[in-house]
C-alpha cells in the first residue's frame, strides 16, 4: 500500500486509498472501518506527535546508534556512518 501511495502522492483522497486497497486484494470493508476508526486515528496522531517531539519532519528518517539521518541517502552514506559507529564501539 505504501508503494502505491508514494507513487501517487498527488492523489491522496480517500477514494484513491480505497482503489489501492481493492487492487491489492485487501478486505475493503475492514479497510474502510479502520480508515474511519477514531481509535486508529488516535494511534496515528500519537505517532505523529511523538515524531514531532523528537524533531522528525518527514520520511524517510533513520537513526544509526542515536544519530538522526533525514531523508533518502545513498548506500555509501549509511555504510560510512555504520562503519564509524562500529569503529567507535570497538574502542582504540
Secondary structure, 3 states (H helix, E strand, C coil): CHHHHHHCCCCCCHHHHHHHHHHCCCCHHHHHHHHHCHHHHHHHHHHHHHHHHCCCCCCCEEEECCEEEECCCCHHHHHHHHHHHHHHHHCC
